[in-house]
Amino acid sequence: MTTAQLAKSKRTSGRRAAVEAAKVLRQRLHEVRDRIEPAAVEWKKSKEPVHRLRVAARRAVAALDLLEPLLPRRKARRMRRMMQKIRRACDAARDRDVLLARIEQHGLRHGHAALFRHLSAERRRQQQPIVAICRDLLRSGRLERRTKKLLARVRWGRPDAPGREPSYTKFIRQRLQRPAERFQQALCGKPTSSKSLHQLRIRGKRLRYALELAGSAVSRPNRERLDTLLRQLQDHLGEINDSTMARQELRRRLALAEKSSAAAHLKRLLSAEDGALKAARKAFATWEARQPMSGHESAVIALSGIRRTPK
């Protein structure tokens, strides 16, 4: 850690909880604001703007959840609903982007041109909610106004935060315990089914987003070790999830297919995804087995730096 980083860490650890909370929440909400316009207008050039907006909305929800005791309940609920609305608008578009990308990845686009055109038309329709969000929340100024009102009311002394105001470090360490324990429970449950792996992925993602707000509340070695594990875990489980979602969508379409030619195309795509899922699960099992102490215990050791109650 450089001298400047060390000085910044010390300043952050000594700040009161509400002051630093307002700062980090502002950063998360402004990230959402800045990503709406590109997601609305640049989606044809790249799939990334929609994905980045979706992630930014999730990170904002994680910040609202983590900082909940310092926030006015009504305004925080409204902001949370707004972030969820943004995330849901991106969900369908992102899922279709993933399916289209997987068809290309399998090298089957040209053999399934009609299906690809149909999916592309659906993707254009799914862009409309994102464009509406850009108009109704961003260009109207409604998101900016709600952000300012919420940030102006961040303070200590609410019913959920009685007593003397702690430092941000002590406050956030306490708040990190719940997402850390929920992730630990999912990890130590040795998940194998698609449902349990998806739950592990979601809990790991929430913990990673929460850790981004930890500052000096978690030691640097623990934070880096856990961040590395979580990122690798997300990569593997993300591939499994994408393949699982693609198979579900292809099976749904196969059940509705009337023409034999369309059904044949869907069966070939489904067969490719079956192979991709098996490969993704095998890669995950290999990665998991190579983690120190089988992965689970190493994560628990890293989590110990969060779960320790401050004096």
Residue, then its C-alpha position, 0 to 999 in steps of 0.5 A: m500500500t502506498t503512502a497516499q493509500l495508507a493516509k486515505s485508509k486512515r482518514t476513511s477509518g476515522r470518519r463518522a459512519a454517516v459522512e462516509a456512507a453518504k459519499v459511497l452511496r453517492q458514488r454508487l447512484h451516480e454510477v447508475r445515472d452515468r450508465i443509463e444513456p449509453a445503455a439506451v443509445e449504444w446497445k447496437k454497437s456493443k452489448e456491454p453498456v446494458h450489462r454495465l447498467r445492470v451491474a451498476a443497479r445491482r451494486a446500488v441496491a447492495a449499497l442501499d441494503l448495507l447502509e440501511p440503518l443510516l437511510p430514511r426508510r421511505k426514500a430508501r425504499r423508493m430508491r431501491r424500487m427505482m434501482q430494481k426497475i432499472r435492473r429488471a429492464c436490463d434483465a430480458a435484454r441481457d438474457r437475449d444478448v447472452l443467448l444470441a452470443r452463445i449461438e454465435q459461440h457455438g458457430l451455429r448462427h448461419g445454420h439457424a438464420a431464421l431463429f437468429r433473426h427472430l431472436s434479434a427482433e425480440r432483442r430490439r423490442q426488449q430495448q424499449p423499457i431501457v429507452a423509457i427509463c432513460r426518458d422517464l428517470l434520467r432526462s426528466g431529472r427524476l433520478e437526480r432529484r431523488t438522489k439528492k433528497l436521499l443523500a441529504r437525509v443520510r444520518w445517524g440516530r435513526p431507530d435502527a442506529p441508536g447510541r453514539e455514532p461509530s466510525y465508518t469502519k466499525f459500522i460497516r464491519q458489523r453490517l458485513q456480517r450478514p452477507a458474509e454469513r449467508f455466503q458462507q452458509a451457501l458455500c459450506g452447503k456443498p451446492t451441486s444442483s442448478k438451484s443451489l449453485h445459482q443461490l451461491r452465485i447470487r450470495g457471492k455477488r452480493l458479498r463482493y459488492a458489499l466488500e467494495l464498500a468495506g474500506s479498512a473494515v477488512s484487512r487488505p490480505n483478507r479482502e484481496r484473497l476473498d475478492t479473488l475467490l469471489r471473482q473466480l467463483q462468479d466466472h465459473l458459476g456465471e458460465i453454468n448459469d448462462s448455459t442453464m438459462a439458454r437450455q431452458e429457453l431453447r426447451r421452451r421454444l422447442a415445446l412450442a415449435e410447430k414446424s419440423s425444420a424449426a424443431a430440428h434447429l432447436k434440437r441442434l442448439l440444445s445439444a450444443e448447450d448440453g455439451a457446454l453445460k457439462a464442460a462448465r460444470k467440469a471446469f468448476a469442479t476442477w477449479e474448486a478442487r484446486q482451492p486451498m483446503s478444498g476452497h470452503e475452508s479457505a473462504v471461511i478463513a478469509l471471512s473471519g476478518i469480517r465476522r470478528t465483532p469490533k471492540 
